[in-house]
């Protein structure tokens, strides 16, 4: 009698303080009687929230060591608890037997409270339990609890006393591993599938079907209006409040010189003002068309004709510094150029006060419900390498959906600093370089051009950049000019995948931090993922490899060395999994050998390891090059050893015939 009363009282208090909402209760009812509930772990409130707001008397699988803590023991008697030791194999077996009866058991696959704000490592044991017990898997996401003081994100995000908490229940699913998989392969397969389920849960429950301006308002609510979010070469950091006020002020000016639904050209460099221009146009349902000013006036005129652009926003200061006077004159013959300096002269004190007032009362006047998420948000253009530039229209859902996909697999947080040197007419520069940091509370630094190869590494060192996006050409140039310490804080470097994907500089490569490869998957075509092997879900690029895996070379005992670049390239083309181990055995191994024949410089060892065999000429030149460099400080004995064959397959050099005492001692 006391337990239902206590449950009702706590539920009332939590609803009052945290405004808890629960969605998808029909999925909970459709799950059945034998259910394994998997949830993300964001705070110490998570077990209480599930115990209070889920209707049945559920069981919690809890670590044995955690259950012995003195502050937790009084609460263990309120619900059913299954104590398990994750380090003991029999403990998982007992949990499997427990789930073979009618029960609804909650387990947190991460095994700990997140310290990054996103999903952490997903343990394979939970997936193995779901596979062996044949229980229904019910994904549940807890959102908002990480911003409470009961989380472990102190000094990572801005904590609040009573943030809004939402519990989302997704449709139930089942995990069935193929019958031919056994042992470790089956366990890893179940872990991959469970990781996919959790990652998809994070994306599907995210709020991406809305406008960019509404996402900006939510970011201000989460991270605070005084949080410095953007900066540029002017060295005047802009907070959320200032950014929104400038956006409203510019948007009101643009509304007077353009029409709703009109495509408005934007010819501006990377800066905070350009960001405000784009957001101001979107605020009043104008569609910014980002013009690529680096391709010349002919391409810009063609782009304006393609998108039916009649008005172009630009700046006299930018045209003067970039020396685009001739291009601007040609463009003015086909479109109306409006300079920001002329519009700024129209902003008086009354307009500034109005924008300031509206920025603090957005909840009263801005309603995004009447705006379709599929409404065009921006128009980007191709480079025109195959002819005239082609326009690409991106909707609000397109842009925010891509950002949410990225958030579900990579742990970005407000402590990150994003260095964006790609122009906003570039797809990377607009989406991940500009919108990602602004809408997720990461400080963004805008640099006007990516061509300053010696300056950008210094900027990264000065602002302590942790995230950077670029192309292979630019990253290679920065690596040649930079000191490795310029990127000492770099956590992630995003770059384009293609034919030259493996050609990035070591100065940048040492600083790259690789996320969990099992979560770097495409979010499309997952309808039938439960019946496929994880290796078949990767698309044509294959599974990303773990950082640190190595393959041996076949250059002989003296000249064997590690080749990390060949590691990824060879394993990918050969169809091998991470570490050089074949994905399958038997008939699949014959297919792998046939693939290796086509590459000629790779061979498969007896135990499945991949070896890199250098060609005779290449190995000989390499050995001579090494000997020539190292010959300066070697002894006579070392130089005699250096005369031997540099690799397997090369005949040894004939040794001089020994005479006298040397022959006698030999």
C-alpha positions in Angstrom: 0.0 0.0 0.0 2.8 2.4 0.8 4.7 1.7 -2.4 1.9 2.8 -4.8 1.3 5.9 -2.6 5.1 6.7 -2.7 5.2 6.1 -6.4 2.2 8.5 -7.0 3.7 11.2 -4.8 7.1 11.1 -6.5 5.5 11.1 -9.9 3.5 14.2 -9.1 6.6 16.0 -7.8 8.7 15.1 -10.9 6.0 16.2 -13.2 5.7 19.5 -11.4 9.5 20.2 -11.2 10.8 18.7 -14.4 7.6 18.9 -16.6 8.2 15.3 -17.5 6.6 14.1 -20.8 6.4 10.5 -22.1 5.9 9.7 -25.7 5.3 6.4 -27.4 3.4 4.5 -24.7 1.6 2.5 -27.4 5.0 1.0 -28.3 5.4 -0.1 -24.7 2.0 -1.8 -24.7 2.9 -3.6 -28.0 6.2 -5.0 -26.8 4.6 -8.0 -25.0 5.5 -9.7 -21.8 9.2 -10.6 -22.2 10.9 -7.3 -22.9 14.5 -6.1 -22.6 14.4 -2.3 -22.2 17.6 -0.6 -23.3 18.0 3.1 -22.4 20.7 5.7 -22.6 22.2 6.6 -19.2 22.5 10.4 -18.7 22.1 10.9 -14.9 21.4 9.4 -11.5 17.7 10.2 -12.1 17.3 7.7 -15.0 16.3 4.6 -12.9 13.9 6.6 -10.9 12.3 8.1 -14.0 11.8 4.7 -15.6 10.4 3.2 -12.4 8.0 6.0 -11.9 6.7 6.6 -15.4 6.6 3.0 -16.8 3.4 1.3 -15.7 4.5 -2.2 -14.8 6.7 -3.4 -11.9 9.9 -3.6 -13.9 13.3 -5.1 -13.0 16.6 -3.3 -13.1 19.8 -5.1 -14.0 22.4 -3.4 -11.8 26.1 -3.9 -11.2 27.0 -5.8 -8.1 29.6 -3.4 -7.0 27.3 -0.4 -7.5 24.5 -2.1 -5.5 26.8 -2.2 -2.4 27.0 1.5 -2.1 25.5 2.8 1.1 23.4 5.6 -0.5 21.8 3.3 -3.0 20.8 0.4 -0.6 17.6 2.2 0.7 16.2 2.5 -2.8 16.9 -1.1 -3.9 13.9 -2.3 -1.9 11.4 -0.2 -3.9 11.8 -2.2 -7.1 13.0 -5.6 -8.3 16.7 -5.7 -8.8 18.8 -8.2 -10.7 22.4 -8.0 -9.5 25.0 -9.0 -12.1 28.8 -8.8 -12.4 29.7 -7.7 -15.9 33.2 -9.2 -15.5 31.8 -12.7 -14.8 30.6 -14.7 -17.9 28.1 -16.7 -15.8 26.4 -13.5 -14.7 25.2 -12.8 -18.3 24.1 -16.4 -18.6 21.9 -15.9 -15.5 20.4 -12.7 -16.9 19.6 -14.6 -20.1 17.8 -17.3 -18.1 15.9 -14.5 -16.2 14.7 -13.0 -19.5 13.4 -16.3 -20.7 10.4 -15.8 -18.3 7.8 -13.1 -18.5 9.6 -10.0 -17.2 10.4 -6.5 -18.3 14.0 -5.8 -17.4 15.8 -2.5 -17.8 19.5 -2.4 -18.6 21.8 0.4 -19.6 24.1 -0.9 -22.4 26.6 1.9 -21.8 27.3 0.5 -18.3 27.9 4.0 -16.9 26.6 7.5 -16.8 27.8 9.5 -19.8 30.5 12.0 -19.3 30.4 13.3 -22.9 26.7 14.1 -23.2 26.2 11.5 -26.0 26.2 7.8 -26.3 29.4 6.1 -25.0 30.7 2.6 -25.6 27.9 0.0 -26.1 28.8 -3.3 -24.5 28.4 -6.4 -26.7 27.1 -8.5 -23.7 23.7 -6.7 -23.7 23.2 -7.6 -27.4 24.2 -11.2 -26.7 21.6 -11.4 -23.9 18.9 -10.2 -26.2 19.9 -12.7 -28.9 20.1 -15.7 -26.5 16.9 -15.0 -24.6 14.8 -14.1 -27.7 13.3 -11.2 -25.8 11.9 -8.2 -27.5 14.2 -5.1 -27.4 12.5 -1.9 -26.5 14.6 1.3 -27.0 13.9 4.2 -24.6 15.6 7.6 -24.7 15.8 9.9 -21.7 16.3 13.5 -22.9 17.0 16.5 -20.7 18.3 14.8 -17.5 21.9 15.4 -18.5 21.4 19.1 -17.8 20.5 18.5 -14.2 22.9 18.5 -11.3 22.5 14.7 -11.0 24.5 14.2 -14.1 28.3 13.9 -14.5 28.6 16.8 -17.0 29.9 19.4 -14.6 32.1 21.9 -16.4 31.0 20.4 -19.7 27.5 21.8 -20.2 25.4 24.5 -18.4 23.6 22.7 -15.6 20.1 23.8 -14.5 18.0 22.9 -11.5 14.8 21.8 -13.2 15.2 21.3 -17.0 12.4 19.8 -19.0 12.7 16.0 -19.3 11.3 13.9 -22.1 11.0 10.0 -22.2 10.6 8.6 -25.7 9.7 5.0 -26.3 10.5 3.6 -29.8 8.8 0.7 -31.5 10.0 -2.7 -30.2 12.3 -4.9 -32.3 14.0 -8.3 -32.1 17.6 -9.3 -32.6 18.3 -12.5 -34.5 21.9 -13.4 -35.3 22.6 -15.7 -38.2 22.9 -19.4 -37.3 26.3 -19.8 -38.8 27.9 -17.2 -36.5 29.4 -18.7 -33.3 31.5 -17.4 -30.4 33.2 -14.1 -30.6 31.8 -13.4 -34.1 28.2 -13.8 -32.9 28.9 -11.6 -29.9 30.4 -8.9 -32.0 27.5 -9.1 -34.5 25.0 -8.6 -31.7 27.0 -5.7 -30.4 27.0 -4.0 -33.8 23.2 -4.4 -34.1 22.6 -3.1 -30.6 24.8 -0.1 -31.4 22.8 0.6 -34.5 19.6 0.4 -32.5 20.8 2.9 -29.9 22.3 5.2 -32.6 19.0 5.2 -34.6 17.1 5.9 -31.4 19.2 9.0 -30.7 18.5 10.3 -34.2 14.9 9.4 -34.5 14.0 11.1 -31.2 15.9 14.3 -32.1 14.0 17.5 -33.1 15.2 18.1 -36.6 11.8 18.9 -38.3 11.8 22.6 -37.6 13.4 25.8 -38.8 16.9 26.8 -38.2 15.9 29.9 -36.2 13.8 27.8 -33.8 16.8 25.5 -33.3 18.9 28.6 -32.6 16.4 29.8 -29.9 16.6 26.3 -28.3 20.4 26.5 -28.3 20.2 29.8 -26.4 17.8 28.3 -23.9 20.1 25.4 -23.3 23.5 27.1 -23.2 22.5 30.6 -22.0 22.1 33.9 -23.8 25.5 35.2 -22.6 27.4 32.2 -24.0 30.0 33.5 -26.5 29.2 31.5 -29.6 30.9 33.1 -32.6 34.0 35.2 -33.4 36.0 36.3 -36.5 39.0 38.4 -37.4 37.4 41.4 -35.8 38.0 39.7 -32.4 34.7 40.8 -31.0 33.0 37.6 -29.6 29.3 37.5 -30.1 26.9 35.9 -27.6 23.6 34.2 -28.4 21.7 37.3 -27.3 23.7 39.5 -29.6 23.5 37.1 -32.5 19.7 36.9 -32.3 19.4 40.7 -32.0 21.5 41.3 -35.0 19.6 38.6 -37.0 16.3 40.3 -36.2 17.6 43.8 -37.1 19.0 42.7 -40.4 16.0 40.5 -41.2 13.7 43.6 -40.8 15.9 45.5 -43.2 15.9 42.6 -45.8 12.1 42.3 -45.5 11.7 45.9 -46.8 13.8 45.4 -50.0 12.9 41.8 -50.9 9.8 39.6 -51.2 8.7 36.5 -49.3 9.9 33.3 -50.9 12.5 35.2 -53.1 15.9 33.8 -53.8 18.4 36.4 -52.6 22.1 36.1 -53.6 24.7 36.3 -50.9 28.3 37.3 -51.9 30.1 37.6 -48.6 33.1 36.0 -46.9 33.2 34.0 -43.7 32.3 36.2 -40.8 29.8 36.7 -38.1 28.0 39.3 -40.2 27.5 36.8 -43.0 26.0 34.3 -40.5 23.6 37.1 -39.4 22.6 37.8 -43.0 21.8 34.2 -43.7 19.7 33.8 -40.5 18.0 37.1 -41.1 16.9 36.1 -44.6 15.6 32.8 -43.3 13.7 34.5 -40.4 11.4 36.2 -43.0 11.2 33.2 -45.4 13.7 34.6 -47.8 16.0 31.9 -49.4 19.7 32.8 -49.4 21.5 31.7 -52.5 25.2 31.4 -51.6 27.3 32.6 -54.6 30.8 31.2 -55.2 32.8 34.4 -55.9 36.0 32.4 -56.4 34.8 31.1 -59.8 34.5 34.4 -61.5 31.6 36.6 -62.8 30.5 34.2 -65.5 29.8 31.4 -63.0 28.0 33.8 -60.6 25.8 35.2 -63.4 25.0 31.6 -64.5 24.1 30.7 -60.9 21.9 33.8 -60.6 20.0 32.8 -63.8 19.6 29.3 -62.6 18.1 30.3 -59.2 16.3 33.3 -60.6 18.2 35.7 -58.3 17.4 39.3 -58.8 19.0 40.8 -55.6 22.5 40.2 -54.3 23.7 41.2 -50.9 27.4 42.1 -50.7 29.8 44.5 -49.0 32.0 47.3 -50.5 34.8 46.5 -48.0 34.8 42.8 -49.0 34.8 43.7 -52.8 37.7 46.1 -52.2 39.9 43.7 -50.1 39.2 40.7 -52.3 39.7 42.7 -55.5 36.4 41.8 -57.0 35.6 45.1 -58.5 35.5 43.8 -62.1 33.4 40.8 -61.1 31.0 43.0 -59.1 30.6 45.3 -62.1 29.7 42.4 -64.4 27.3 40.9 -61.9 25.6 44.3 -61.4 24.5 44.2 -65.1 22.3 41.2 -64.3 21.2 41.7 -60.7 20.6 44.4 -58.2 23.6 44.7 -55.8 22.7 45.9 -52.3 25.6 46.8 -50.1 25.4 46.1 -46.3 27.1 49.5 -45.6 24.1 51.3 -47.2 21.6 49.2 -45.1 23.6 49.7 -41.9 23.2 53.5 -42.3 19.4 53.0 -42.1 19.6 51.3 -38.7 18.8 54.0 -36.0 18.4 53.8 -32.3 14.7 52.9 -32.5 15.5 49.9 -34.8 18.2 48.7 -32.5 15.9 48.9 -29.4 13.1 47.1 -31.3 15.5 44.3 -32.3 16.7 44.0 -28.7 13.2 43.8 -27.4 12.1 41.2 -29.9 15.2 39.1 -29.2 14.1 38.7 -25.6 10.5 38.0 -26.3 10.8 35.5 -29.2 8.5 33.1 -27.3 5.6 35.5 -27.7 5.8 36.4 -31.4 7.9 33.7 -33.2 5.9 30.6 -34.1 7.5 28.1 -36.3 4.6 25.7 -36.5 3.2 27.3 -39.6 6.5 26.9 -41.5 7.0 23.6 -43.3 10.3 21.8 -42.3 10.6 20.9 -46.0 10.6 24.6 -47.0 13.8 25.6 -48.8 16.4 27.0 -46.4 19.4 27.7 -48.6 20.5 27.2 -52.2 24.1 26.0 -52.8 25.8 25.7 -56.2 28.2 23.2 -57.6 31.7 24.3 -58.7 30.8 24.1 -62.4 33.6 21.8 -63.3 31.3 19.8 -65.6 29.7 22.9 -67.2 27.5 25.6 -65.7 26.9 25.6 -61.9 23.9 23.5 -60.8 21.8 24.7 -57.9 21.1 22.4 -54.9 18.1 23.3 -52.7 18.4 22.2 -49.1 15.4 22.3 -46.7 15.4 22.9 -43.0 14.9 19.2 -42.4 17.8 18.4 -44.7 20.3 20.6 -42.8 19.1 19.8 -39.3 18.8 16.1 -40.1 22.4 15.9 -41.2 23.6 17.7 -38.0 21.5 15.4 -35.8 23.1 12.4 -37.6 26.5 13.7 -36.8 25.6 14.4 -33.2 24.4 10.8 -32.7 27.8 9.3 -33.5 30.3 12.0 -32.4 30.5 13.6 -28.9 30.6 17.3 -29.5 30.2 19.5 -26.4 30.3 23.2 -25.5 34.0 22.9 -24.7 34.8 22.5 -28.3 36.1 25.3 -30.6 35.4 25.0 -34.3 37.7 26.6 -36.8 35.8 27.3 -40.0 37.8 28.5 -42.9 35.7 27.0 -45.6 33.4 29.6 -47.2 29.7 29.3 -46.6 29.0 28.6 -50.3 30.8 25.3 -49.7 28.5 22.4 -48.3 31.0 21.7 -45.5 31.4 25.4 -44.7 27.7 26.0 -44.4 26.4 22.9 -42.6 29.1 21.5 -40.3 31.3 24.6 -40.4 28.7 27.2 -39.6 25.4 25.7 -38.5 26.8 22.8 -36.4 28.7 24.9 -33.8 26.1 27.6 -33.6 23.2 25.3 -33.0 25.1 23.0 -30.6 26.8 25.5 -28.3 30.3 25.1 -29.7 32.3 28.3 -30.2 32.9 29.0 -33.9 35.7 31.0 -35.3 35.2 32.2 -38.9 38.2 32.8 -41.1 37.6 34.4 -44.5 39.7 32.2 -46.8 41.2 28.7 -46.7 44.2 29.7 -48.9 46.3 31.2 -46.1 48.3 28.0 -45.4 50.7 29.5 -42.9 48.2 31.6 -41.0 45.5 29.1 -40.4 47.7 26.7 -38.3 48.6 29.7 -36.2 44.9 30.6 -35.8 44.2 27.0 -34.7 47.0 27.3 -32.1 45.9 30.7 -30.8 42.2 29.9 -30.4 42.9 26.3 -29.2 40.7 24.8 -31.9 39.4 21.3 -31.3 37.3 20.7 -34.4 38.2 21.6 -38.0 36.7 20.7 -41.4 38.4 20.9 -44.7 39.3 19.2 -48.0 42.3 17.0 -48.6 44.1 19.7 -50.6 43.8 22.3 -47.9 44.7 19.9 -45.0 47.8 18.7 -46.9 48.9 22.3 -47.4 48.4 23.1 -43.7 50.4 20.1 -42.7 53.4 21.3 -44.7 53.4 24.7 -43.2 52.4 23.9 -39.6 54.3 22.8 -36.6 52.7 19.6 -35.1 52.1 21.5 -31.9 49.7 23.9 -33.8 47.1 21.3 -33.5 47.7 20.2 -30.0 44.1 20.6 -29.0 42.5 19.1 -32.1 40.0 16.3 -31.5 38.3 15.9 -34.8 39.3 16.8 -38.4 36.5 16.3 -40.9 37.6 15.8 -44.5 36.2 14.6 -47.8 36.3 10.9 -48.7 37.5 10.1 -52.2 40.4 8.8 -54.2 42.9 10.7 -52.1 41.3 9.9 -48.7 44.5 8.4 -47.4 46.7 11.3 -48.3 46.6 13.6 -45.3 49.6 15.0 -43.5 51.1 13.5 -40.5 51.0 16.8 -38.7 47.2 16.6 -38.8 47.0 12.9 -38.6 48.6 12.7 -35.2 46.0 15.0 -33.8 42.9 13.2 -35.2 40.7 11.4 -32.7 38.7 8.6 -34.2 35.1 8.0 -32.8 33.6 4.5 -32.4 33.7 3.0 -36.0 30.6 0.9 -35.2 28.5 4.1 -35.0 29.9 5.7 -38.1 27.3 4.2 -40.4 24.8 5.6 -42.9 21.4 6.3 -41.5 19.7 5.3 -44.8 18.5 1.9 -45.9 18.3 0.4 -42.4 14.9 -1.2 -42.9 16.3 -4.7 -43.2 19.4 -4.3 -41.1 18.5 -7.0 -38.6 18.9 -9.8 -41.2 22.3 -8.7 -42.5 25.8 -8.9 -41.3 27.3 -5.7 -40.0 29.9 -5.7 -42.8 27.1 -5.5 -45.3 25.6 -2.3 -43.8 28.5 -0.1 -44.6 27.7 0.8 -48.2 30.4 0.8 -50.8 33.1 2.3 -48.5 33.2 -0.7 -46.1 33.6 -0.5 -42.3 35.8 2.3 -40.9 38.8 0.9 -39.2 40.0 1.5 -35.7 42.9 3.8 -35.2 46.1 2.1 -34.2 45.7 -1.2 -36.2 48.9 -2.2 -38.0 49.9 -4.6 -40.7 53.3 -6.1 -41.2 55.5 -5.6 -44.3 57.2 -8.3 -46.2 60.5 -6.4 -46.7 62.6 -8.9 -44.9 63.9 -9.0 -41.3 66.1 -5.9 -41.5 63.8 -3.6 -43.4 60.4 -4.6 -42.0 58.4 -1.6 -40.9 54.9 -0.6 -40.1 52.8 1.1 -42.8 49.7 2.6 -41.3 48.6 4.2 -44.6 48.8 0.9 -46.4 47.0 -0.7 -43.5 43.7 1.0 -44.2 43.9 0.9 -48.0 44.9 -2.7 -48.2 42.4 -4.0 -45.7 39.6 -2.1 -47.3 40.4 -3.3 -50.9 41.0 -6.8 -49.7 37.7 -7.1 -48.0 39.1 -7.6 -44.5 37.8 -6.4 -41.2 39.8 -4.2 -38.8 43.2 -5.7 -37.8 43.7 -7.7 -41.0 41.4 -10.6 -39.9 39.1 -12.1 -42.6 35.5 -11.5 -42.0 34.5 -15.0 -42.9 36.2 -18.3 -43.3 35.9 -21.2 -45.8 34.7 -20.1 -49.3 35.0 -16.4 -48.4 38.8 -16.9 -47.9 39.2 -18.0 -51.5 37.5 -14.9 -52.6 39.8 -12.8 -50.5 42.9 -14.4 -52.0 41.5 -13.7 -55.5 41.2 -10.0 -54.5 44.8 -10.0 -53.2 46.1 -11.3 -56.5 44.8 -8.2 -58.2 46.7 -6.0 -55.9 49.9 -8.0 -56.2 51.7 -6.3 -53.4 49.6 -7.9 -50.7 49.5 -11.4 -49.4 47.5 -13.3 -46.7 49.4 -15.0 -44.0 48.6 -18.4 -42.6 46.7 -16.9 -39.6 44.8 -14.4 -41.7 47.1 -11.4 -41.2 47.6 -9.1 -44.2 51.2 -8.5 -45.3 52.5 -5.8 -47.6 55.1 -7.1 -50.1 57.2 -4.3 -51.6 58.3 -4.7 -55.2 62.0 -5.4 -55.8 62.8 -2.0 -57.3 60.9 -0.1 -54.7 62.4 -2.0 -51.8 66.0 -1.7 -53.3 65.6 2.1 -53.7 64.1 2.4 -50.3 67.0 0.4 -48.7 69.6 2.5 -50.6 67.9 5.7 -49.5 68.0 4.5 -45.9 71.6 3.5 -46.1 72.5 6.8 -47.6 70.9 8.8 -44.9 72.1 6.7 -42.0 75.6 6.2 -43.5 76.9 9.4 -42.0 77.1 8.2 -38.4 77.7 4.5 -38.8 80.7 2.5 -37.9 82.6 0.3 -40.3 80.8 -2.8 -39.2 77.4 -1.1 -39.6 78.4 -0.1 -43.2 79.3 -3.6 -44.0 75.9 -4.8 -42.8 74.2 -2.1 -44.8 75.6 -3.7 -47.9 73.3 -6.7 -47.6 70.1 -7.2 -49.6 67.4 -4.6 -48.5 64.5 -7.0 -48.9 63.4 -10.5 -49.6 63.6 -11.2 -53.3 66.9 -9.3 -53.9 70.1 -11.4 -54.3 72.6 -10.7 -51.6 75.7 -8.7 -52.7 78.8 -10.9 -53.1 81.1 -10.4 -50.1 84.8 -9.7 -50.5 87.0 -12.8 -50.2 88.7 -12.7 -46.9 92.4 -13.3 -46.7 95.0 -13.4 -44.0 94.1 -13.1 -40.4 90.5 -12.1 -41.1 89.9 -15.4 -43.0 91.6 -17.4 -40.2 89.4 -15.8 -37.6 86.3 -16.3 -39.8 
